[in-house]
Each structure stands twice: as C-alpha cells, then as structure tokens.
Amino acid sequence: MTASEKHIVIPYRRIRAGLVAGEMRAASNAESARRIAGAMSDRFVGVAAYTVFVDTETGDMTSPALLIQHGDVPELMADN
C-alpha cells in the first residue's frame, strides 16, 4: 500500500435534523488547514480541519485525525 497524507477542511451548517457537512476543501499542509478553518469559522456554525492518509492505489481513506475545530462539529465515528 502506498499512502499519501492529505489535509482537509470541512465546514458545517445547521439544519433541522442537525449538522450537515459542506464542501470539503483541500489544504497543502496541516498549518494551512488550521488557517483555512480559522478563516472560515465566522461563516459557519462549525469548521474542522483533519489529516487523513489516502491509499494512492485504491483511494481508500483512513479515519481522519482532528487538527482543529471551531464551533459545532459532529463527533467522528470510530471504525468497528
């Protein structure tokens, strides 16, 4: 398996049923992901930045590791 580290930022909006994720945004590194999340935090009820590892052969993604969050962000579900 060949894995590559990726950094993503996900904004969240509130709807009647709870929180819904907005469009995922890629960042070039962990610090950039933190800055992007901070800059987006005043426009959304929640924003989170994560690091994930992506298998370059299959496209499978590992469970995300939280870098930073602002506001309301859903809890990550553990893999069973």
Rosetta silent file (secondary structure, phi, psi, omega in degrees, C-alpha in Angstrom):
SEQUENCE: MTASEKHIVIPYRRIRAGLVAGEMRAASNAESARRIAGAMSDRFVGVAAYTVFVDTETGDMTSPALLIQHGDVPELMADN
SCORE:     score description
SCORE:     0.000 S_00000001
   1 L     0.000  130.416  174.566    0.000    0.000    0.000 S_00000001
   2 L  -107.455  118.867 -176.953    1.268    3.436   -0.935 S_00000001
   3 E  -113.326  148.612  177.484   -0.274    6.114    1.244 S_00000001
   4 E  -128.252  136.046 -179.629   -0.227    9.845    0.919 S_00000001
   5 E   -80.539  131.218  178.566   -1.011   12.328    3.697 S_00000001
   6 E  -126.470  152.430  178.494   -3.804   14.803    2.897 S_00000001
   7 E  -124.002  128.256 -176.653   -5.204   17.747    4.852 S_00000001
   8 E  -130.844  153.901  177.403   -8.848   18.698    4.512 S_00000001
   9 E  -125.777  131.015 -179.341  -11.178   21.328    5.931 S_00000001
  10 E  -126.069  121.286  174.508  -14.910   20.706    6.281 S_00000001
  11 E   -87.656  154.327  179.508  -17.452   23.414    7.151 S_00000001
  12 E  -128.238  141.086  174.510  -20.759   22.514    8.828 S_00000001
  13 E  -117.672  154.387  177.538  -24.191   24.142    8.668 S_00000001
  14 E   -96.203  133.398  171.956  -27.126   23.525   10.961 S_00000001
  15 E  -126.305  176.312 -177.246  -30.373   22.158    9.547 S_00000001
  16 L   -54.884  -39.130 -177.174  -33.455   20.867   11.358 S_00000001
  17 L   -79.826   -6.765 -179.663  -32.037   17.333   11.577 S_00000001
  18 E   134.264 -139.805 -178.398  -28.699   18.557   12.971 S_00000001
  19 E   -98.138  143.613  176.060  -25.381   19.363   11.330 S_00000001
  20 E  -129.961  137.260 -179.508  -24.613   18.818    7.670 S_00000001
  21 E   -74.955  141.594  174.105  -21.161   18.945    6.090 S_00000001
  22 L   -92.156 -161.966 -177.684  -20.468   21.487    3.388 S_00000001
  23 L   -70.901  126.530  179.177  -17.991   21.218    0.550 S_00000001
  24 L   -69.338  140.989 -179.589  -14.672   19.711    1.603 S_00000001
  25 E  -123.684  133.392  179.144  -11.644   21.878    0.896 S_00000001
  26 E   -84.537  150.280  175.442   -8.078   20.598    0.468 S_00000001
  27 E  -128.963  154.016 -175.765   -5.090   22.267    2.118 S_00000001
  28 L   -76.653  -25.789  178.818   -1.413   21.927    1.230 S_00000001
  29 L  -157.713  174.820 -176.021   -0.265   21.168    4.795 S_00000001
  30 H   -62.585  -41.659 -179.300   -1.520   20.948    8.387 S_00000001
  31 H   -65.755  -39.915  176.638   -0.796   24.587    9.221 S_00000001
  32 H   -62.194  -41.061  178.040   -2.592   25.764    6.103 S_00000001
  33 H   -61.364  -42.424  177.768   -5.602   23.617    7.057 S_00000001
  34 H   -62.340  -43.456  179.855   -5.678   25.243   10.500 S_00000001
  35 H   -64.433  -43.708  179.500   -5.527   28.750    8.962 S_00000001
  36 H   -61.464  -44.874  179.103   -8.275   27.976    6.436 S_00000001
  37 H   -59.725  -43.409  178.588  -10.510   26.579    9.199 S_00000001
  38 H   -62.875  -41.613 -179.451   -9.968   29.713   11.289 S_00000001
  39 H   -67.396  -30.407 -179.183  -10.758   31.990    8.364 S_00000001
  40 H   -85.459  -13.309 -169.332  -13.983   30.090    7.614 S_00000001
  41 L   -62.518  -25.466 -179.576  -15.147   29.904   11.238 S_00000001
  42 L   -83.648   -6.689 -178.974  -17.190   33.129   11.199 S_00000001
  43 L  -105.295   -5.477 -176.482  -19.300   31.948    8.228 S_00000001
  44 L  -135.585  159.353  177.260  -20.352   28.505    9.523 S_00000001
  45 L   -72.057  -20.446  177.539  -21.694   27.016   12.774 S_00000001
  46 E  -161.621  149.374  176.190  -18.651   24.760   12.782 S_00000001
  47 E  -143.748  137.631  177.711  -15.456   24.089   10.859 S_00000001
  48 E  -133.543  144.263  174.420  -12.963   21.265   11.324 S_00000001
  49 E  -113.467  136.291 -176.873   -9.556   20.530    9.815 S_00000001
  50 E  -131.372  156.176  166.444   -8.378   16.930    9.541 S_00000001
  51 E  -110.513  134.283  176.894   -5.380   14.915    8.399 S_00000001
  52 E  -133.301  157.010  172.510   -6.117   11.688    6.524 S_00000001
  53 E  -110.765  130.025 -177.771   -3.988    9.111    4.763 S_00000001
  54 E  -113.259  128.257  174.750   -5.194    8.062    1.324 S_00000001
  55 E   -72.073  115.879 -175.086   -4.144    4.804   -0.319 S_00000001
  56 L   -68.609  -19.162  179.485   -2.964    6.017   -3.717 S_00000001
  57 L   -85.014  -41.148 -175.168   -3.804    2.674   -5.359 S_00000001
  58 L  -104.827  -21.097 -175.980   -7.356    2.178   -4.067 S_00000001
  59 L    84.684   -0.766  178.604   -8.402    5.673   -2.974 S_00000001
  60 L   -65.555  143.853 -176.781   -9.352    4.348    0.479 S_00000001
  61 E  -116.385  138.978  174.969   -9.033    6.898    3.263 S_00000001
  62 L   -74.961  167.709  174.338   -8.050    6.301    6.896 S_00000001
  63 L   -60.459  136.756 -177.738  -10.096    7.672    9.747 S_00000001
  64 L   -70.163  145.639  172.563   -9.419   11.387    9.994 S_00000001
  65 E  -104.540  123.336 -177.354   -7.269   12.839   12.768 S_00000001
  66 E   -69.454  127.941  174.816   -8.650   16.164   14.004 S_00000001
  67 E   -92.350  -46.517 -178.858   -6.212   19.071   13.704 S_00000001
  68 E  -163.087  151.614  173.621   -8.508   21.851   14.956 S_00000001
  69 E  -138.937  150.811  176.737  -12.185   22.652   15.247 S_00000001
  70 E  -128.918  130.377  176.072  -14.212   25.829   15.629 S_00000001
  71 E    73.196 -151.656 -176.290  -17.827   25.823   16.785 S_00000001
  72 L   -85.453  119.966 -179.570  -20.189   22.851   16.454 S_00000001
  73 L  -134.986  133.622  179.840  -18.664   19.832   14.731 S_00000001
  74 L   -65.549  151.542  176.487  -20.087   16.283   14.812 S_00000001
  75 L   -69.782  145.696  176.293  -18.102   13.618   16.645 S_00000001
  76 L   -75.673  139.741  177.533  -16.113   11.248   14.480 S_00000001
  77 L   -87.038  132.517  178.915  -17.456    7.730   14.349 S_00000001
  78 L   -75.999  145.035  174.710  -14.926    5.036   15.247 S_00000001
  79 L   -71.471  140.021  177.783  -14.326    2.208   12.797 S_00000001
  80 L  -103.914    0.000    0.000  -15.634   -1.139   14.041 S_00000001
